[in-house]
Amino acid sequence: MLAQEVPTLPRGVRLHYDKVRENWVLLAPERAVTLDQIGHAILTEVDGKRNFGQITAALSEKYKAPQDQIAEDSSGFLDALRARRFLDVM
């Protein structure tokens, strides 16, 4: 994912806390992805307004981690969601 690209959740896709499983999931029509803490942290920053570079900078500051490492890990995660149509990029 490029720094200037703006990730966004497509219509019908949302973050949801599953009380039964006590875990965050990404819901889409007839599909769901269980999220770990890292995936949830990344997706809570995806607001459809900030670009990937801004998101990784915010995560870097929040978790006191190198931005290049966060960008590498986040890019792989978001690209996988994009391939499965859980994420759009503008």
Buried (B, 14 or more C-beta within 10 A) or exposed (E): BEEEBBBBBEEEBEBEEEEEEEBBBBBBEEEEBEBEEBBBBBBBBBEEEBBBBBBBBBBBEEEEEEBEEBBEBBBEBBBEBBEEEBBBBE
